[in-house]
Amino acid sequence: MYLGRNRKYKFYALEIRHCPEEELTPIAAACQKVELDVWNACENFTTYLKKQSALIYAKCDNDEVVGFALFDVSIEENRLIVLANECMVLKKHQGKGLPTIFTAILTAHIRRDNKKRGANRGYKAVTFISSTVNFKLMKAFKNYDWFTVASTFKPDEEILKITRNYLKNEKCTLINDNNLFFIKNAFPDAVKLKATIAPPSFVPQEFQSDRGDAFLYVCRIRMFWLLGFMAKWSHFRYGFRFSKDLIPLDHLSQDDVMYTR
């Protein structure tokens, strides 16, 4: 589904679990090329892709896919759970802000979904979960943490419970037993690109990028911030309008969150 464009890229999205195979196969192949440029895959890409809810991707004018983001979305009680499971951008297109734009697109779609179907779904907050080996992304999580209700940086009981469930379901080993948010060997032998900046001050000394250690960010955002401030910020920051069509997330699971890295 075509969404819109800015000066450099065209943006698309689809709901993976209900996308026809003949449409999904070439898109999966194009995204896999992006992944192989920056990452040593831990799992067959098509198999992994089919576990997700939504795919957002960007193309150049020559129709080459240059970046994508995978999200798993579900509803648990009165929360919308969003797992940002993978975000990859070709090396030559990094630094253009594509991960932030993918997040802005997802925010816009959650806003429209809430307006259109929120009364039936009844979620009052959004919980966001992501694990990353990228120091720039870790810093971004810290910089924008001020608008969250609770998070990795200011955990409450709900954040801690979700984190413990994640660690249990993923069978994670912690770098330090006193810190739930740094995972040892989360992505073994997956990292291709060396870090170009120093680790943020909150990263423990035991953290080893080469080993595939990862930072786990979990946060809860009130709908006021997501649907108000974030939506307006996304519009003014990027200055282009997306399609009025929604990513058709009509089939969100009411089961417990399926943690799939």
Buried (B, 14 or more C-beta within 10 A) or exposed (E): EEBBBBEEBBBBBBBBBEBEEEEBEEBBEBBBBBBEBBBEEEEEBEEBBBBBBBBBBBBBEEEEBBBBBBBBBBBBEEBBBBBBBBBBBBEEBBEBBBBBBBBBBBBBBBBBBBEEBBEEBEBEBBBBBBBBBBBBBBBBBBEBBEBBBBBBBEBEEBBBEBBEEBBEBBEBEBBEEEBBBBBBBBBEEBBEEEEEEEBBEBBBEEBEBEBBBBBBBBBBBBBEBBBEEBBEBBBEEBEEEBBEEBBBBEEBBEEEBBBBB
